[in-house]
């Protein structure tokens, strides 16, 4: 790991231009630097908004994920489920993120949520983390506005009398405090970066002590006279540019670079996907008999889309297929499944997306490509099996 100056806790600070481990302190610092008011506990951060609130936390899904989850402050009645399903499907089909989903509560109410997730297995640079959080908060606010335009009854800020305003403030405070302690499936707390750094330093010191122990003993056992240094023997060392020195140890592959189709194709080949085709603006591949498209979309965003075409009836089968996609979205962290209608009928699309405005290094890009393929195939396997009784994904027998 590359270290430069020390931070305010007198711990060496990683070079912010390269990815390094993400913990809750780093997320808190990024949120604070963006100017947002927030609440925090030992395992999550809550960012209150007027009509919704945001939870930020870490969880597992074939790796370590940072999740940003938005929740409307008010819920819909069950009779609105069909309209909510159509609105959520329209958003998911037209927008890259966040993933919109419906949660059916035990009380029969319909809650609308918005999820954005990024994998942190390969770390994130300071710029990548800040950009992800800022973009997620902005796009979640856009999704909330989209929902409010269709369901004005969810407008939490549309209060009349001062008493109504006070009641709304009390309710929002109660929700925020409840979110701080609510049980989250798969929740975990990463080891603080400072502890990782200190453990690395301790290991280096132990190794150095062991290597020098024998030489030091021989030196002290020497019968020759020792002339100790005086104040006159000390000198002022030449100032060293630590950034310049340490960056000399970095390889180009460590530094996030622009994500291009050429880089994507090279990483696909590196993980064994060699039969690809496509034009100047996309790459296509058939993997386990599933059609996958790889794009660099506006934003820019690295986008992978999987296709399953059961050609169901758009009217009769929509709610059934929607609920299957929605259930996947509730349980998944990395992919978004949604219904898509074309001239052949009702189809399913599954997307994996990660913002690449700050680039990705080679390890990050390869890891996200592998994750996208794995989770898209898993989604199509699950949904097609539930919908038809058999999977459209042809898994190699050795991996079943």
Secondary structure as the mmCIF struct_conf table of DSSP 4:
data_model
#
loop_
_struct_conf.conf_type_id
_struct_conf.id
_struct_conf.beg_label_comp_id
_struct_conf.beg_label_asym_id
_struct_conf.beg_label_seq_id
_struct_conf.end_label_comp_id
_struct_conf.end_label_asym_id
_struct_conf.end_label_seq_id
STRN STRN1 UNK A 3 UNK A 6
TURN_TY1_P TURN_TY1_P1 UNK A 8 UNK A 9
BEND BEND1 UNK A 10 UNK A 10
STRN STRN2 UNK A 12 UNK A 14
HELX_LH_PP_P HELX_LH_PP_P1 UNK A 15 UNK A 15
TURN_TY1_P TURN_TY1_P2 UNK A 16 UNK A 17
STRN STRN3 UNK A 18 UNK A 18
STRN STRN4 UNK A 20 UNK A 20
HELX_RH_AL_P HELX_RH_AL_P1 UNK A 24 UNK A 33
TURN_TY1_P TURN_TY1_P3 UNK A 34 UNK A 35
STRN STRN5 UNK A 39 UNK A 40
BEND BEND2 UNK A 42 UNK A 43
STRN STRN6 UNK A 44 UNK A 48
BEND BEND3 UNK A 50 UNK A 51
STRN STRN7 UNK A 52 UNK A 60
BEND BEND4 UNK A 61 UNK A 63
STRN STRN8 UNK A 64 UNK A 72
BEND BEND5 UNK A 73 UNK A 74
STRN STRN9 UNK A 76 UNK A 76
HELX_RH_3T_P HELX_RH_3T_P1 UNK A 78 UNK A 80
HELX_RH_AL_P HELX_RH_AL_P2 UNK A 81 UNK A 94
BEND BEND6 UNK A 96 UNK A 98
STRN STRN10 UNK A 99 UNK A 104
TURN_TY1_P TURN_TY1_P4 UNK A 106 UNK A 107
BEND BEND7 UNK A 108 UNK A 108
STRN STRN11 UNK A 110 UNK A 119
TURN_TY1_P TURN_TY1_P5 UNK A 121 UNK A 122
STRN STRN12 UNK A 124 UNK A 124
HELX_RH_AL_P HELX_RH_AL_P3 UNK A 126 UNK A 150
HELX_RH_3T_P HELX_RH_3T_P2 UNK A 152 UNK A 154
TURN_TY1_P TURN_TY1_P6 UNK A 156 UNK A 157
BEND BEND8 UNK A 161 UNK A 161
HELX_RH_AL_P HELX_RH_AL_P4 UNK A 162 UNK A 181
TURN_TY1_P TURN_TY1_P7 UNK A 185 UNK A 186
STRN STRN13 UNK A 187 UNK A 188
HELX_LH_PP_P HELX_LH_PP_P2 UNK A 190 UNK A 192
HELX_RH_AL_P HELX_RH_AL_P5 UNK A 193 UNK A 221
BEND BEND9 UNK A 224 UNK A 224
HELX_RH_3T_P HELX_RH_3T_P3 UNK A 231 UNK A 233
HELX_LH_PP_P HELX_LH_PP_P3 UNK A 236 UNK A 239
HELX_RH_AL_P HELX_RH_AL_P6 UNK A 242 UNK A 247
TURN_TY1_P TURN_TY1_P8 UNK A 248 UNK A 249
HELX_RH_3T_P HELX_RH_3T_P4 UNK A 252 UNK A 254
STRN STRN14 UNK A 255 UNK A 255
STRN STRN15 UNK A 257 UNK A 257
HELX_RH_AL_P HELX_RH_AL_P7 UNK A 261 UNK A 270
TURN_TY1_P TURN_TY1_P9 UNK A 271 UNK A 272
STRN STRN16 UNK A 277 UNK A 277
TURN_TY1_P TURN_TY1_P10 UNK A 280 UNK A 281
STRN STRN17 UNK A 283 UNK A 287
TURN_TY1_P TURN_TY1_P11 UNK A 288 UNK A 289
STRN STRN18 UNK A 290 UNK A 297
TURN_TY1_P TURN_TY1_P12 UNK A 298 UNK A 300
STRN STRN19 UNK A 301 UNK A 312
TURN_TY1_P TURN_TY1_P13 UNK A 314 UNK A 316
BEND BEND10 UNK A 317 UNK A 317
HELX_RH_AL_P HELX_RH_AL_P8 UNK A 318 UNK A 331
BEND BEND11 UNK A 333 UNK A 334
STRN STRN20 UNK A 335 UNK A 342
TURN_TY1_P TURN_TY1_P14 UNK A 343 UNK A 344
STRN STRN21 UNK A 345 UNK A 355
TURN_TY1_P TURN_TY1_P15 UNK A 357 UNK A 358
STRN STRN22 UNK A 360 UNK A 360
HELX_RH_AL_P HELX_RH_AL_P9 UNK A 362 UNK A 388
BEND BEND12 UNK A 389 UNK A 390
BEND BEND13 UNK A 392 UNK A 393
HELX_RH_3T_P HELX_RH_3T_P5 UNK A 397 UNK A 399
#
